[in-house]
Amino acid sequence: MYQKLRDVTLKNSEAVELGVVVGPDESEAGEKLRRLLGHKGQIWRWQIEQSLRKRHPGIENRFYVLSKNGLPFANIMCCEKSGVGIFGHVYTAPEERRKGAAEVIHTVQLEDFKQRGGRALYLGTVFDTPPWHLYARHGFQAVEAGSDFMYWFAQSQQQFETETFAPSSVRYEPLGFQHWPVLPALTMMNHPARIRIAGMDVINPSSSEGGALDYLAAMDPDYQSEKKAKGARAWVAVSERSGMPVALAAVRPDAHFWNQAELLDLFAAPGFERELPALFEKLKIARDHSVFCYADYLWPAKQQALKACGFSRAALLKQHLRSPAAAHDVELWTLDQE
């Protein structure tokens, strides 16, 4: 469904229309939007199709667009659930750039998000570039000094995370698209661990936005790609109190070892490490497989969870972890074979 929001004027005094495409949308507006974003990589086109063609429980998919003569030329996406979401696909057609299009859309999108009770947004960009500074002007903050990843909170990070990750009973669910918009709240939270979900390339506080799509596509029988991460699977523990993922277990074949070894990831908000062994069992990993997992030396709760899952410490590594932080102690654990 396309909804016109208002007429706006760009920096060059050009009058254009600002509207929003709300998924799922099978109309002409949705098709025009798909063409505008058709340059995206395959995994992102799959995500856009999920947002525009399918209905997922509780998710709102909003694509804010500028159009002229009925054709969209600039876009910002916000996929959200329960007031928490991913901000992305910021794009302006090359011939329409330097007119302030992104600034106009961002202003209206964030205003709309706030009015609808939005609580937190997460994004990935490139540090110290014009887009990074655009987001900073609108209240986004880097998760740590020099980071490419940013977040915005209606109140404060501390209040949001205290409420979201408060003690609660949980339910176990296979990772699904309904978790995708809110999973960055877990992976980008204030947490002692630097190694978070290596298989999703979440090292240091960073977004699962791209990495989680690989798992979701791998579990979608209709997704066909030579780069499909076959065998990847993941489960999450969802808080009954907040409705948000508070722990995750994921496994995928490691291509560096010709898929003869599997990389396991276990990550949880503090206090929810107790859920990791149960999530590990949901993955149904054969005990005769070569399986390894990384763990922070200074996160003993994960070490205890790994022991409960049948792992033993194999080595202590020194890694820089692509961070402004100094070298960090990382442990390598392997699954005891039967």
ABEGO torsion letter per residue (X at the ends): XBBBABBBBBAAGBBBBBBBBBOBBABAAAAAAAAAAAABBAAAAAAAAAAAABBBBGBBBBBBBBBBGGBBABBBBBBBBGGBBBBBGBBBBAAABGAGAAAAAAAAAAAAAAAAGBABBBBBBBBGBAAAAAAAAAGBBBABBGBABBBBBABBAAAAAAAAABBBBBBBBBBBAAAAAAAAAAAABBBABABABAAAGBBEBBBAAAAAAAAAAAABAABBBAABBBGBBBBBBBBAAAGBBABBBBBBBBAAAGGABBBBBBBBBBGAAAAAAAAAAAAGBBAABBBBBBBBAABAAAAAAAAAAGBBBABBBBBAGGBABBBBBBBBBBBBBX
